[in-house]
Amino acid sequence: MKQSEIKELSIEELKERLADFKKQHEDLKMAHSVTPLENPLQIRHTRRTVARLATELTKRELQ
């Protein structure tokens, strides 16, 4: 997800997407530990997306 897409989301959508991406990240890590993923960079991508979403959510809650 790009930062411009994240800025357009509402707080409720941010929370939903954050939960979805956290779940996806955990699933990818588990799958990679059992059998190596074809593209292990997916783990990095989802981790960074989780961080972007969490940062935006925190920023909006502080405003």
PADOTOR-370273 format. One record per atom (N, C-alpha, C, O): residue number from 1; residue in one letter; atom name; x, y, z. Coordinates in steps of 0.02 Angstrom, whole numbers, plus 50000, padded with zeros to 5 digits. Layout:
# PADOTOR-370273
node num NUM, residu A, atome CA, px X, py Y, pz Z;
...
***
This chain:
# PADOTOR-370273
node num 1, residu M, atome N, px 50041, py 49941, pz 50000;
node num 1, residu M, atome CA, px 50000, py 50000, pz 50000;
node num 1, residu M, atome C, px 50043, py 50062, pz 50000;
node num 1, residu M, atome O, px 50093, py 50066, pz 50036;
node num 2, residu K, atome N, px 50025, py 50109, pz 49960;
node num 2, residu K, atome CA, px 50063, py 50171, pz 49957;
node num 2, residu K, atome C, px 50039, py 50220, pz 50010;
node num 2, residu K, atome O, px 49982, py 50215, pz 50033;
node num 3, residu Q, atome N, px 50081, py 50266, pz 50028;
node num 3, residu Q, atome CA, px 50065, py 50315, pz 50079;
node num 3, residu Q, atome C, px 50005, py 50358, pz 50058;
node num 3, residu Q, atome O, px 49964, py 50376, pz 50099;
node num 4, residu S, atome N, px 50000, py 50374, pz 49994;
node num 4, residu S, atome CA, px 49944, py 50414, pz 49970;
node num 4, residu S, atome C, px 49878, py 50377, pz 49978;
node num 4, residu S, atome O, px 49827, py 50408, pz 49992;
node num 5, residu E, atome N, px 49879, py 50311, pz 49970;
node num 5, residu E, atome CA, px 49818, py 50271, pz 49981;
node num 5, residu E, atome C, px 49800, py 50269, pz 50054;
node num 5, residu E, atome O, px 49741, py 50270, pz 50072;
node num 6, residu I, atome N, px 49850, py 50265, pz 50097;
node num 6, residu I, atome CA, px 49838, py 50261, pz 50169;
node num 6, residu I, atome C, px 49807, py 50325, pz 50195;
node num 6, residu I, atome O, px 49763, py 50323, pz 50238;
node num 7, residu K, atome N, px 49830, py 50383, pz 50169;
node num 7, residu K, atome CA, px 49804, py 50447, pz 50192;
node num 7, residu K, atome C, px 49730, py 50456, pz 50176;
node num 7, residu K, atome O, px 49695, py 50495, pz 50209;
node num 8, residu E, atome N, px 49705, py 50422, pz 50125;
node num 8, residu E, atome CA, px 49635, py 50429, pz 50105;
node num 8, residu E, atome C, px 49588, py 50387, pz 50148;
node num 8, residu E, atome O, px 49527, py 50397, pz 50144;
node num 9, residu L, atome N, px 49614, py 50341, pz 50188;
node num 9, residu L, atome CA, px 49572, py 50296, pz 50227;
node num 9, residu L, atome C, px 49546, py 50330, pz 50291;
node num 9, residu L, atome O, px 49578, py 50375, pz 50318;
node num 10, residu S, atome N, px 49487, py 50308, pz 50314;
node num 10, residu S, atome CA, px 49461, py 50333, pz 50377;
node num 10, residu S, atome C, px 49495, py 50295, pz 50434;
node num 10, residu S, atome O, px 49531, py 50246, pz 50423;
node num 11, residu I, atome N, px 49482, py 50317, pz 50495;
node num 11, residu I, atome CA, px 49513, py 50285, pz 50553;
node num 11, residu I, atome C, px 49490, py 50212, pz 50560;
node num 11, residu I, atome O, px 49530, py 50168, pz 50575;
node num 12, residu E, atome N, px 49426, py 50200, pz 50548;
node num 12, residu E, atome CA, px 49400, py 50132, pz 50552;
node num 12, residu E, atome C, px 49431, py 50087, pz 50499;
node num 12, residu E, atome O, px 49448, py 50029, pz 50513;
node num 13, residu E, atome N, px 49438, py 50113, pz 50439;
node num 13, residu E, atome CA, px 49470, py 50075, pz 50385;
node num 13, residu E, atome C, px 49543, py 50061, pz 50401;
node num 13, residu E, atome O, px 49569, py 50008, pz 50386;
node num 14, residu L, atome N, px 49577, py 50110, pz 50431;
node num 14, residu L, atome CA, px 49647, py 50100, pz 50451;
node num 14, residu L, atome C, px 49653, py 50043, pz 50501;
node num 14, residu L, atome O, px 49698, py 50001, pz 50495;
node num 15, residu K, atome N, px 49608, py 50041, pz 50550;
node num 15, residu K, atome CA, px 49610, py 49988, pz 50600;
node num 15, residu K, atome C, px 49598, py 49920, pz 50568;
node num 15, residu K, atome O, px 49631, py 49871, pz 50585;
node num 16, residu E, atome N, px 49550, py 49917, pz 50522;
node num 16, residu E, atome CA, px 49535, py 49854, pz 50488;
node num 16, residu E, atome C, px 49594, py 49830, pz 50446;
node num 16, residu E, atome O, px 49614, py 49772, pz 50449;
node num 17, residu R, atome N, px 49622, py 49876, pz 50407;
node num 17, residu R, atome CA, px 49679, py 49858, pz 50364;
node num 17, residu R, atome C, px 49739, py 49838, pz 50407;
node num 17, residu R, atome O, px 49776, py 49792, pz 50389;
node num 18, residu L, atome N, px 49749, py 49873, pz 50463;
node num 18, residu L, atome CA, px 49806, py 49857, pz 50507;
node num 18, residu L, atome C, px 49799, py 49786, pz 50533;
node num 18, residu L, atome O, px 49848, py 49749, pz 50534;
node num 19, residu A, atome N, px 49740, py 49768, pz 50555;
node num 19, residu A, atome CA, px 49729, py 49700, pz 50580;
node num 19, residu A, atome C, px 49740, py 49649, pz 50524;
node num 19, residu A, atome O, px 49770, py 49596, pz 50536;
node num 20, residu D, atome N, px 49715, py 49664, pz 50464;
node num 20, residu D, atome CA, px 49724, py 49618, pz 50407;
node num 20, residu D, atome C, px 49798, py 49608, pz 50390;
node num 20, residu D, atome O, px 49820, py 49552, pz 50379;
node num 21, residu F, atome N, px 49835, py 49663, pz 50387;
node num 21, residu F, atome CA, px 49905, py 49658, pz 50369;
node num 21, residu F, atome C, px 49947, py 49625, pz 50424;
node num 21, residu F, atome O, px 49995, py 49590, pz 50409;
node num 22, residu K, atome N, px 49928, py 49635, pz 50487;
node num 22, residu K, atome CA, px 49963, py 49601, pz 50541;
node num 22, residu K, atome C, px 49953, py 49525, pz 50535;
node num 22, residu K, atome O, px 50000, py 49487, pz 50544;
node num 23, residu K, atome N, px 49892, py 49505, pz 50521;
node num 23, residu K, atome CA, px 49876, py 49434, pz 50513;
node num 23, residu K, atome C, px 49915, py 49406, pz 50453;
node num 23, residu K, atome O, px 49944, py 49352, pz 50457;
node num 24, residu Q, atome N, px 49915, py 49443, pz 50398;
node num 24, residu Q, atome CA, px 49951, py 49421, pz 50338;
node num 24, residu Q, atome C, px 50025, py 49414, pz 50352;
node num 24, residu Q, atome O, px 50057, py 49367, pz 50329;
node num 25, residu H, atome N, px 50053, py 49461, pz 50391;
node num 25, residu H, atome CA, px 50125, py 49459, pz 50407;
node num 25, residu H, atome C, px 50141, py 49397, pz 50449;
node num 25, residu H, atome O, px 50190, py 49363, pz 50435;
node num 26, residu E, atome N, px 50100, py 49383, pz 50499;
node num 26, residu E, atome CA, px 50111, py 49324, pz 50540;
node num 26, residu E, atome C, px 50106, py 49260, pz 50499;
node num 26, residu E, atome O, px 50145, py 49214, pz 50508;
node num 27, residu D, atome N, px 50057, py 49257, pz 50454;
node num 27, residu D, atome CA, px 50049, py 49199, pz 50411;
node num 27, residu D, atome C, px 50110, py 49188, pz 50366;
node num 27, residu D, atome O, px 50133, py 49132, pz 50357;
node num 28, residu L, atome N, px 50134, py 49243, pz 50338;
node num 28, residu L, atome CA, px 50193, py 49238, pz 50295;
node num 28, residu L, atome C, px 50254, py 49215, pz 50334;
node num 28, residu L, atome O, px 50293, py 49173, pz 50309;
node num 29, residu K, atome N, px 50264, py 49241, pz 50394;
node num 29, residu K, atome CA, px 50321, py 49219, pz 50435;
node num 29, residu K, atome C, px 50316, py 49145, pz 50452;
node num 29, residu K, atome O, px 50366, py 49110, pz 50450;
node num 30, residu M, atome N, px 50257, py 49123, pz 50469;
node num 30, residu M, atome CA, px 50247, py 49053, pz 50486;
node num 30, residu M, atome C, px 50260, py 49009, pz 50424;
node num 30, residu M, atome O, px 50294, py 48958, pz 50429;
node num 31, residu A, atome N, px 50232, py 49028, pz 50368;
node num 31, residu A, atome CA, px 50242, py 48989, pz 50307;
node num 31, residu A, atome C, px 50315, py 48986, pz 50287;
node num 31, residu A, atome O, px 50340, py 48935, pz 50263;
node num 32, residu H, atome N, px 50350, py 49042, pz 50297;
node num 32, residu H, atome CA, px 50421, py 49044, pz 50279;
node num 32, residu H, atome C, px 50464, py 49001, pz 50325;
node num 32, residu H, atome O, px 50515, py 48974, pz 50304;
node num 33, residu S, atome N, px 50444, py 48995, pz 50387;
node num 33, residu S, atome CA, px 50483, py 48954, pz 50433;
node num 33, residu S, atome C, px 50474, py 48880, pz 50419;
node num 33, residu S, atome O, px 50519, py 48840, pz 50431;
node num 34, residu V, atome N, px 50415, py 48861, pz 50393;
node num 34, residu V, atome CA, px 50403, py 48791, pz 50376;
node num 34, residu V, atome C, px 50435, py 48773, pz 50309;
node num 34, residu V, atome O, px 50474, py 48726, pz 50304;
node num 35, residu T, atome N, px 50419, py 48813, pz 50259;
node num 35, residu T, atome CA, px 50446, py 48802, pz 50192;
node num 35, residu T, atome C, px 50466, py 48871, pz 50164;
node num 35, residu T, atome O, px 50426, py 48917, pz 50167;
node num 36, residu P, atome N, px 50525, py 48878, pz 50138;
node num 36, residu P, atome CA, px 50545, py 48944, pz 50112;
node num 36, residu P, atome C, px 50496, py 48970, pz 50059;
node num 36, residu P, atome O, px 50475, py 48934, pz 50015;
node num 37, residu L, atome N, px 50480, py 49034, pz 50066;
node num 37, residu L, atome CA, px 50435, py 49066, pz 50018;
node num 37, residu L, atome C, px 50470, py 49076, pz 49952;
node num 37, residu L, atome O, px 50532, py 49082, pz 49948;
node num 38, residu E, atome N, px 50431, py 49079, pz 49899;
node num 38, residu E, atome CA, px 50459, py 49092, pz 49833;
node num 38, residu E, atome C, px 50487, py 49163, pz 49831;
node num 38, residu E, atome O, px 50539, py 49176, pz 49801;
node num 39, residu N, atome N, px 50450, py 49210, pz 49863;
node num 39, residu N, atome CA, px 50472, py 49279, pz 49865;
node num 39, residu N, atome C, px 50473, py 49303, pz 49938;
node num 39, residu N, atome O, px 50423, py 49329, pz 49962;
node num 40, residu P, atome N, px 50529, py 49294, pz 49973;
node num 40, residu P, atome CA, px 50531, py 49313, pz 50044;
node num 40, residu P, atome C, px 50528, py 49389, pz 50056;
node num 40, residu P, atome O, px 50520, py 49410, pz 50113;
node num 41, residu L, atome N, px 50533, py 49429, pz 50004;
node num 41, residu L, atome CA, px 50527, py 49501, pz 50012;
node num 41, residu L, atome C, px 50456, py 49522, pz 50029;
node num 41, residu L, atome O, px 50444, py 49578, pz 50050;
node num 42, residu Q, atome N, px 50408, py 49476, pz 50020;
node num 42, residu Q, atome CA, px 50339, py 49490, pz 50040;
node num 42, residu Q, atome C, px 50335, py 49504, pz 50114;
node num 42, residu Q, atome O, px 50296, py 49546, pz 50136;
node num 43, residu I, atome N, px 50377, py 49470, pz 50153;
node num 43, residu I, atome CA, px 50377, py 49480, pz 50225;
node num 43, residu I, atome C, px 50397, py 49552, pz 50241;
node num 43, residu I, atome O, px 50365, py 49585, pz 50282;
node num 44, residu R, atome N, px 50449, py 49576, pz 50209;
node num 44, residu R, atome CA, px 50472, py 49645, pz 50220;
node num 44, residu R, atome C, px 50418, py 49695, pz 50199;
node num 44, residu R, atome O, px 50406, py 49744, pz 50234;
node num 45, residu H, atome N, px 50387, py 49682, pz 50142;
node num 45, residu H, atome CA, px 50335, py 49727, pz 50117;
node num 45, residu H, atome C, px 50276, py 49732, pz 50165;
node num 45, residu H, atome O, px 50253, py 49787, pz 50180;
node num 46, residu T, atome N, px 50253, py 49675, pz 50191;
node num 46, residu T, atome CA, px 50196, py 49678, pz 50237;
node num 46, residu T, atome C, px 50216, py 49709, pz 50303;
node num 46, residu T, atome O, px 50176, py 49745, pz 50333;
node num 47, residu R, atome N, px 50277, py 49697, pz 50327;
node num 47, residu R, atome CA, px 50299, py 49728, pz 50390;
node num 47, residu R, atome C, px 50301, py 49804, pz 50383;
node num 47, residu R, atome O, px 50281, py 49839, pz 50429;
node num 48, residu R, atome N, px 50325, py 49828, pz 50327;
node num 48, residu R, atome CA, px 50328, py 49900, pz 50317;
node num 48, residu R, atome C, px 50259, py 49931, pz 50308;
node num 48, residu R, atome O, px 50247, py 49988, pz 50329;
node num 49, residu T, atome N, px 50214, py 49894, pz 50277;
node num 49, residu T, atome CA, px 50146, py 49918, pz 50270;
node num 49, residu T, atome C, px 50112, py 49923, pz 50338;
node num 49, residu T, atome O, px 50076, py 49971, pz 50351;
node num 50, residu V, atome N, px 50124, py 49874, pz 50381;
node num 50, residu V, atome CA, px 50098, py 49876, pz 50449;
node num 50, residu V, atome C, px 50124, py 49938, pz 50485;
node num 50, residu V, atome O, px 50086, py 49972, pz 50519;
node num 51, residu A, atome N, px 50187, py 49953, pz 50477;
node num 51, residu A, atome CA, px 50217, py 50011, pz 50509;
node num 51, residu A, atome C, px 50187, py 50076, pz 50482;
node num 51, residu A, atome O, px 50173, py 50122, pz 50520;
node num 52, residu R, atome N, px 50176, py 50080, pz 50417;
node num 52, residu R, atome CA, px 50145, py 50139, pz 50387;
node num 52, residu R, atome C, px 50075, py 50150, pz 50414;
node num 52, residu R, atome O, px 50056, py 50206, pz 50433;
node num 53, residu L, atome N, px 50036, py 50096, pz 50417;
node num 53, residu L, atome CA, px 49968, py 50101, pz 50442;
node num 53, residu L, atome C, px 49967, py 50121, pz 50516;
node num 53, residu L, atome O, px 49927, py 50164, pz 50535;
node num 54, residu A, atome N, px 50009, py 50092, pz 50556;
node num 54, residu A, atome CA, px 50012, py 50107, pz 50627;
node num 54, residu A, atome C, px 50033, py 50180, pz 50638;
node num 54, residu A, atome O, px 50007, py 50213, pz 50683;
node num 55, residu T, atome N, px 50080, py 50203, pz 50599;
node num 55, residu T, atome CA, px 50104, py 50272, pz 50605;
node num 55, residu T, atome C, px 50048, py 50321, pz 50589;
node num 55, residu T, atome O, px 50038, py 50369, pz 50625;
node num 56, residu E, atome N, px 50013, py 50308, pz 50534;
node num 56, residu E, atome CA, px 49958, py 50352, pz 50514;
node num 56, residu E, atome C, px 49902, py 50352, pz 50566;
node num 56, residu E, atome O, px 49873, py 50404, pz 50581;
node num 57, residu L, atome N, px 49887, py 50294, pz 50594;
node num 57, residu L, atome CA, px 49835, py 50288, pz 50645;
node num 57, residu L, atome C, px 49854, py 50327, pz 50707;
node num 57, residu L, atome O, px 49812, py 50363, pz 50735;
node num 58, residu T, atome N, px 49915, py 50321, pz 50729;
node num 58, residu T, atome CA, px 49940, py 50358, pz 50787;
node num 58, residu T, atome C, px 49938, py 50433, pz 50774;
node num 58, residu T, atome O, px 49917, py 50472, pz 50817;
node num 59, residu K, atome N, px 49959, py 50453, pz 50715;
node num 59, residu K, atome CA, px 49960, py 50523, pz 50697;
node num 59, residu K, atome C, px 49890, py 50554, pz 50700;
node num 59, residu K, atome O, px 49880, py 50609, pz 50725;
node num 60, residu R, atome N, px 49841, py 50516, pz 50675;
node num 60, residu R, atome CA, px 49772, py 50542, pz 50675;
node num 60, residu R, atome C, px 49742, py 50542, pz 50745;
node num 60, residu R, atome O, px 49704, py 50588, pz 50762;
node num 61, residu E, atome N, px 49759, py 50494, pz 50786;
node num 61, residu E, atome CA, px 49731, py 50492, pz 50854;
node num 61, residu E, atome C, px 49760, py 50549, pz 50897;
node num 61, residu E, atome O, px 49726, py 50572, pz 50943;
node num 62, residu L, atome N, px 49820, py 50571, pz 50882;
node num 62, residu L, atome CA, px 49850, py 50625, pz 50920;
node num 62, residu L, atome C, px 49824, py 50693, pz 50899;
node num 62, residu L, atome O, px 49833, py 50742, pz 50936;
node num 63, residu Q, atome N, px 49793, py 50698, pz 50842;
node num 63, residu Q, atome CA, px 49768, py 50763, pz 50818;
node num 63, residu Q, atome C, px 49704, py 50782, pz 50852;
node num 63, residu Q, atome O, px 49676, py 50835, pz 50838;
***
